[in-house]
Amino acid sequence: MPHVVIDHHPIRRLTRTGIVYRHPQRYGAASTILVEYLIEAGITPDTPLANRPALCIRSDTQDLGREATRADIEAIELLYPLANKRMLGIIQRGEVPRVYFQMLADALRKRPTSTDRPS
């Protein structure tokens, strides 16, 4: 059973069992809610703390292009100058070694088809 639930997605039965519950519809990312809590508490995030919600907001809203709200934009405006842009770029590019794609291709080629499965 959850103790604290902070989310912007549709309500689920289990979500209602949380002691603290916030389910505002005006957010594109749950991280925006947490950023507002920091602001309300008078906390200016340091770089490591700014990186995480900045990345989450950008990811959840597809760089503010999908379901982004004014609150999401304001959160990014606060976080982005504080964040480590180089680190955000490394995480977002998600460089994957070439061997990963080779292994994936091999696995897909060996994937059993409906005729390969035992009956």
N, C-alpha and C positions, 0 to 999 in steps of 0.2 A: 504494500500500500504506500503510495507516495505521500511525503510530508509537505512538500512545496511543489506547486505546479505553476510554471510561468510559460504561457504558450499563446500563439495567435491562430492556431488551427482549430477546426471545429471541435466542439466539446465531445468527449467520450465518457462513458459511464465511470470508468476508473479515475478519470481526471477530476470528477466531482468529489472524490474522497479526500483530496488534498486539504490540508489545514489552511494554507494560503492559496488563493486561486485568483488568477487574473487572466481574463480571456477577451481582450479588446479586439475589435474587428478592424481597427484603423492602423494595422501594422503589416508590413510585408515580411518582417523577420522578428523572431522572438528576441534576438540580441538587442534590437532597438529598445525593447522594454527594459532590459538590464542597463542599457546606457542611460535611459531616463532616470532609473533608480540612482545611478552614480551621480548624475547632475543634481538630483533632489537632495542627495546627501552631501553635496559640496565637494565631491571627489573628482579631481582631474586625473584621468588615467595616465599611467606612465606608458612607455612604448610597448612593453610586452602585453600589458592589459589592453591597450588600444588596438593592437594587431588582431587579436582574436575576434572581437565583435565586428571590426571593420571587414574582415574576411567573411564572416558569417552573413552579414547584411548584404555584401556584394554578391555572395553566392546565392542566398535565398531569393534575392530580387533580380538576379541575372544582371548585375551592374546597374541596378535601379531601373531596369527596363521592363520588369514584370511585377505587377502588384506592389510597386513601391509607393509609399505614402510620404506626406510631408515630414512626418516624424522620422522615417528612415533616412530621408535626405539630410535632415538636421543632424541626425546622429553621425552620418558619414562626414558632414562638414566639421563636426567637432573632432572626430577620430582621425581623419586622414592626415592632418598636419602633425599629429602626435605619433602616428604609426611609422614603422620602418618600411618604406616603400620597396626597398630591395628585397626584404624578406617576403613581403606580400607577393611580389612578382615571382619569386622562386616557388612559393607555394602554389600560386595560381597556374603557373606554367606546368607544374607537375611533371618535370622531366622524368621519363621512364627509360631505363636502359633498353637497348636494341634486343637483348636476349629475352626480355619480357614478351615482345611482340612475336618473336620466333616461337617461344613456348606456347603462346596463345594460338598461333597458326597451326602448330603441330597438334594441339589438343582439339582444335576444330576439325582438322582433317581426320582425326581418329575417332571423332564423335560417332557413336553408334546410330544408325538409321533405324527406321521402323522395321526394315527387313532383317536387320542384324540382331534384333532382340529375340530372346527365346520366347516361345509361346507357352 
